[in-house]
């Protein structure tokens, strides 16, 4: 994709948006938001064909496929060059861009927002686990879906407020969730449920936001880096405690792991948009108490505590 297809900054943040928006972008998956009907062209079709299709359907790019597998993309800039230089009748495979940045359909929506902000492209092809093209996602998909889901959430909260009994005190809650290696489809479930529980007990929005960041970062860390583990959350009257314990492979150098941008993520994980090296630093930053214990081959346990009456500035 080219500079001509780039957007302005996406006006949604995965960190400091209102808690209701944060809850939605962590809960929704890319497959919930993407457009499934994708215009495509085969590698042996001409640039002229692609130009006609883009003009008729008012799109700025056409994914090129072989069967259902994405092999490249042609953009409006490619078409303009072809018209100017006289090779508009050539097959698209001769001129298409082969280095295509794509999204996975089971990624949390938060990663799509990060991609739109980082790369500033108008659209991203979406692939499934078999690397087949299953959709396309742009900023309009995100905005449209969030508006619909926010309306539903407002209606739900209004209903909850009307039915709430003020004489019933808030209860202490214990929650537990399991994670699995590379299970991106379930990633974000724990943090979403924790946020819901805090909101239902009328905790301060700033506390909810900090707990949301910590729980999400620790959950994603387990999915990306561990062999699987358990997320436990204790909601107490004066604090929220999150303990993330996994079964390995452990961290060889904990001090390095706490440095921003330091990561042991594989190239595959980085290609999916993970492994930026901010999970543990972000968790420590939003926590009032933070501790980590890890041993190579034996796993890692991270404990994050956020106090209700904390004076710590919101991260």
N, C-alpha and C positions, 0 to 999 in steps of 0.2 A: 504494500500500500504506500501511497505517496503523501507529500505534504499538502497537496490540494484536497485531500480527503480528511484532513485533520479537523478536530473540533476545538472549541474553547474549553476551559476547565469544566468538568462535570460538577454541577452545583450540589453535589451530595457527597458527604464525607463518611467514611467507614469508621471514624473515630468520634467526631464531635457533633454529629447530627443528633436531633432529638431522640430520646430513648425509644419512642414508638417506631421511628424510622430505622434505628439500629437493629431493633428486634426483627423487623421485616427483612432487612438485607442480609442478616445472618441466617434467617429461617428459610427464605426462598432459595431455590436452586436455579441455575441458568436455564435448565429445561422448562422451568415454570414461566419463564419470561421471554424466551427466544421465539422467533418466527420459524415455524416448521416448514412452510412452503418456500423453498429456496429456488431462485432462478439460477440455472447452471448452463454450462456449455461443455461439449466434449473437446478433447485436445485437437481433433482433426477438423473442427469447424473453424471458419475464418474469422479474422478480426472484424470483417464487415458484418458478419452475422452477430457477433458480440455487440458491435456498435448499434445495430438496429434494435437488438433486444434491450439494451440499456436505455436507448432513447424512448422506446415504446412504453417501457415499464417504469421509467423515471428512477433508475437506480444508478449508483456511481461505481459499481464494481460487479463483476461476474465471477463466481468461483468456477474453476475448471476441474472436472471430475473424470475419473476413469472407473466406470461402474458407480460405486458410492464412495469411493476414496478420493479425497481432495488432493490434487497434484499441483495446483497453482491458482493464480487469480489474475484477472485483467481489470484494469482500472480506467477511468476516463482519461487519465494522463497517457496511458498506453495507447488509447484510441487516437488521441490528438497527435501523438508522435507518428502513429501509423499513417494518418491522413497527410501530415506534413511531409513525410519522407517517402510516401508512395508504396508502402507494403501492406496496405489495408486488406489485400486479398490473401495474405499468408495465413497458414494455420495458427491458431492461438498458441499452440505449444512452442512455437518459435520465439514468441515475444512475451509470454506470461511471466509473472514473478513467481518463482518457485519457493522462496523463503517466506512462507505465510505464517503470521502469528494467529493462532487459533485458541479457542476456549474449549473446555470439556463440559459436557452437558450436566454432569453431576457435581460440578464445582458450586460452592455457595455464591449467591449473587454478589456478595461483597468483592469477590475477585473480578467480576466483570466490571464493576465500578472502578476498581483499581486499574484495570487494563485501559478503560476509556480515559482515565485521567493520566496515566503514564504514557501511553502511546498516542493519544489524541486522534485515533482513527474513527471514522464514522460508523463502521460495522466490523464485526469479527465473525468469521465462520465458526460454527460449533460442531465438535466431533463427539462421538460416543466412545465407549471403552474399546470398541473394535476399530477406532480411528476412521469411522465412516462419517460423512457429512450428514448431519441431521437437522441443522438449523442455522440461523444467522441472527446476530444480536447487535442492536445499536442503542444509542442513548434514548431514543424515543420508546423503545421496548421497556427500558428501565423506568422511565418517568410514568408511562401509561400504567404499568403494572403496579407501581408503588401508590399511585393515586387511588386505584381500585382497592388495593389491600388496606390502605390507610382509612378509607371510608368504611370498610368492613370493621376495622379495629375500633374506630370511633363509635360505631353502632354497638359493638360488643361491650365497650366500656360504659356506654350509657345504660345499657341493659343491666350490667353488673352493678353500677352505682345505684340504680333504682331498687335492685333486689337485696342490696347489702344491709345487714343487720348491725347497727352501730354498737349494740350491747354485747356482741360476741368479740372478745379480744383476739388480737393477732396471735397465731400459734407459732411456736418454734418448729422449723421444718428441717428434716434430713433428707437429702437427695443423693442418688447414686446413678451413674451412667457408665457404660462400657464403651471403649473405642477399639477400632481395629486398624491395622496397618493399611494405608492407602484406601480406606473406606471413605472417599470423598462424598459419597451420596448421603451418609449420615453425619458428616462433619457439620458442626454448628447446632446440633440437636440439644446437647447438654446446656450450652450457653443460652439458647433460646428458652428452655424450660426454667432455668435459674432466674432469668430476667422476668419471666411471667410470674413466678412465685414471689419475687420481690415487689413487683408492681401490685399484685393482689393484696399484699400486706402493707401497702402505702409507704414504702421506704422512699427516702429522698432521691429525686432523679439523678443527682450528682453521684450518689453512692451506687445507684443502679448502673450508671454509665461506667464507672470504674470497675465494678464487679463484672460487667459485660465484657470489657476489654480483657481483663485477666482470665476469665473463664474461656473466652473464645481463643485467645492466644495459646493457652495451655492445651486446649482440646485439639487445635490444629497441629500443635507440636507433636502430640501423641500420634495423630493420624499420619503425619509425614515422617517422623523420625524414629518412632518406637515400634516394637512388635505388637503393640496393643496394650491397653491399660484400663484404669478405672478413674473416673472423675467423681469426687465426693464434695458435696456442698452442705455446710451447716449454717442455717439462718437463725441467728440468735438475736435477742432484743438489742444488744449493743454492738454487734459485729457480724460480719459474714466471713466464713472460713471456707476456702477452696483448697482441696488437696488432690493433686494429680499424681497418680502412681502408675508407672508402667513396668513392663517386664524386660526391658532392654532395647538396644544394646548398651545403654549407659553412655556417660559423657567422660571422655578422657581428661579434659581440662575445663573445669567448671568456670574458672575465671575468664577464659577466652569465650566460652558460650554466653557469658553475660555482657560481652562487648557488642555494641551495635554493628550490624552488617557481617558479623562473623558467623559462618554457617558451614555445616558438613553435608548439606543437601546435594544429592546427585544431580547430574545434568537433566535427567528426566523430570525430577521434581521441580527444578528451576524452570524447565520448559512449560510447566503447568501453572507457573506464577507463584509457587511457594518457595520456601527456603531463602527468604531475604535476610534472615539473621536478626529479626526484631522481636521474635516471640517472647523470649525470656527477659530481654531489656524492657519491653513494653509492660510485661507483667510486674516486674520489680518497680517500675516507675509509678504505677497506679496503686501499689500496695502500701499499707501502713506498716505491715510486717511481712517479710519475705524470707524464705529459706529454701535451700535446695541441697539434696543429698543424692549422690550418684556414684556408681561404681561400674567400671567396664564389665560387660557381660551379666550384670546383675540388675540393671534398671535404674530408673531415676524417680525421685519423689520430690515434688515442689509444693510448698505451702504458701498460700497468699491470704492475707487477712486485711479486710477493709473495715474500719471502725465507723459506727453510725455518727458519732460526734467528731469525726476527724476534721482538723483544720487544714489538712493538706490541700494544696491547690489542685484543681481538676487537671489531669494530664491531657 
